[in-house]
Amino acid sequence: VLAGYPVAPDEEYVLVNNKCQCVTVTSKFVPSKENPDEEVLERNIRIIVPLKARENISDPLSPLRTTFVYRLSELCKNCDPVEIELGGAIHQAQQGNSCEEPQTCYTYDRNQCYSSPVPLLYHGEVRQVPAALTPASCFAE
């Protein structure tokens, strides 16, 4: 599932940096334990479990999340379209499948806008108004 290697010796190469699920996967070549003259590819998976994460991150009153599920195939999918040349023509291609399915976020993705309704007293009437939880992502500069 994970392919990749460093471009320079002794350099760690980031294969996955999923800010939504707090996972980073890296790889680098290290000397083999069996044969020090040989190098093997070592992969490291770093998972940060956010404390007090909510089941619904947009709802501060939802229950605390107790289950975290990590699927390597979902973490590694790349849904950004790329341009490739086929038969002299440029085509748009997607490197991942199932890109239409929403990703479960365990923390705020700073590139995405999250909001939550809050009660606002206006002229004696209480109204539910959406409040931005990640203001930098919700409003244009």
C-alpha positions as CSV (number, residue, x, y, z in Angstrom):
1,V,0.0,0.0,0.0
2,L,2.8,2.4,0.9
3,A,5.5,3.0,-1.6
4,G,8.2,5.6,-1.3
5,Y,11.8,6.2,-0.4
6,P,14.1,9.1,0.4
7,V,15.7,11.1,-2.4
8,A,18.8,11.9,-0.3
9,P,20.6,9.5,2.1
10,D,19.8,9.7,5.8
11,E,16.6,11.7,5.0
12,E,13.2,10.7,6.1
13,Y,10.5,10.8,3.4
14,V,6.9,11.7,4.4
15,L,4.5,9.3,2.7
16,V,1.3,10.4,4.4
17,N,0.5,13.5,6.5
18,N,-3.2,13.3,7.3
19,K,-4.0,16.3,9.5
20,C,-7.7,15.2,9.7
21,Q,-6.9,12.0,11.5
22,C,-3.6,13.1,13.1
23,V,-1.5,10.4,11.3
24,T,2.0,10.7,9.8
25,V,3.7,7.9,7.9
26,T,7.4,8.2,7.0
27,S,10.0,6.0,5.5
28,K,13.8,6.0,5.4
29,F,16.6,3.6,4.6
30,V,18.5,2.2,7.7
31,P,21.3,-0.3,8.0
32,S,20.0,-3.9,8.2
33,K,20.3,-5.7,11.5
34,E,21.1,-8.9,9.8
35,N,23.6,-7.4,7.3
36,P,25.1,-4.0,8.2
37,D,26.4,-3.6,4.7
38,E,22.8,-3.6,3.4
39,E,20.1,-1.0,3.8
40,V,16.4,-1.8,4.4
41,L,13.4,0.5,4.1
42,E,12.0,1.4,7.5
43,R,8.5,2.8,7.8
44,N,7.2,4.6,10.8
45,I,3.5,5.3,11.6
46,R,2.9,8.2,14.1
47,I,-0.6,8.5,15.4
48,I,-1.7,11.3,17.7
49,V,-5.0,10.6,19.5
50,P,-6.6,13.9,20.4
51,L,-7.8,14.2,24.0
52,K,-11.4,15.2,24.5
53,A,-12.3,14.6,20.8
54,R,-16.0,14.7,20.2
55,E,-18.0,12.2,18.2
56,N,-19.2,15.1,16.1
57,I,-16.4,17.7,16.1
58,S,-18.8,20.4,15.0
59,D,-20.9,19.9,18.1
60,P,-19.1,20.7,21.4
61,L,-21.9,19.0,23.3
62,S,-21.7,15.6,21.6
63,P,-20.2,12.7,23.6
64,L,-16.5,12.2,23.8
65,R,-15.1,9.9,21.1
66,T,-13.8,6.6,22.5
67,T,-13.2,4.7,19.3
68,F,-10.6,5.7,16.7
69,V,-10.4,3.7,13.4
70,Y,-7.3,3.9,11.1
71,R,-7.3,2.2,7.7
72,L,-4.0,2.5,5.9
73,S,-5.8,2.3,2.5
74,E,-7.9,5.4,3.4
75,L,-5.0,7.3,4.8
76,C,-2.9,6.8,1.7
77,K,-5.5,7.7,-0.9
78,N,-4.6,10.7,-2.9
79,C,-7.7,12.3,-4.4
80,D,-6.0,15.4,-5.8
81,P,-6.3,15.3,-9.6
82,V,-3.0,15.2,-11.6
83,E,-2.3,15.9,-15.3
84,I,-0.8,13.1,-17.3
85,E,0.0,12.8,-21.0
86,L,-1.5,9.9,-22.9
87,G,-1.1,9.5,-26.6
88,G,0.0,13.2,-27.0
89,A,-3.0,14.5,-25.1
90,I,-3.2,15.8,-21.5
91,H,-5.7,14.1,-19.3
92,Q,-6.8,14.7,-15.7
93,A,-6.4,11.6,-13.5
94,Q,-7.2,10.8,-9.9
95,Q,-4.8,8.6,-7.9
96,G,-7.3,7.4,-5.4
97,N,-10.7,5.7,-5.5
98,S,-13.7,6.2,-3.2
99,C,-12.9,9.9,-3.0
100,E,-16.6,10.9,-2.8
101,E,-16.9,9.4,0.7
102,P,-16.5,11.9,3.4
103,Q,-13.5,11.4,5.7
104,T,-14.0,11.0,9.5
105,C,-12.1,13.8,11.2
106,Y,-10.8,13.3,14.8
107,T,-9.7,16.9,15.0
108,Y,-10.2,20.1,13.1
109,D,-8.7,20.2,9.6
110,R,-7.5,23.8,9.4
111,N,-8.3,23.9,5.7
112,Q,-11.9,23.1,6.2
113,C,-14.7,25.3,7.6
114,Y,-16.5,24.0,10.7
115,S,-19.4,25.7,12.4
116,S,-21.8,25.0,15.2
117,P,-25.2,26.6,16.1
118,V,-25.1,28.8,19.1
119,P,-28.1,30.4,20.8
120,L,-28.3,34.2,20.4
121,L,-30.7,36.5,22.2
122,Y,-31.9,39.1,19.7
123,H,-34.8,41.5,20.5
124,G,-36.0,39.2,23.2
125,E,-36.0,36.2,20.9
126,V,-33.5,33.3,21.1
127,R,-32.2,32.3,17.6
128,Q,-29.8,29.6,16.6
129,V,-27.0,31.2,14.7
130,P,-24.0,29.3,13.1
131,A,-20.7,30.2,14.7
132,A,-17.4,29.4,13.0
133,L,-15.2,27.0,15.0
134,T,-12.3,27.5,12.6
135,P,-12.7,31.1,11.6
136,A,-9.5,31.3,9.4
137,S,-11.0,28.6,7.1
138,C,-14.6,30.0,7.1
139,F,-14.0,33.6,6.1
140,A,-12.1,35.1,3.1
141,E,-9.4,37.5,4.0
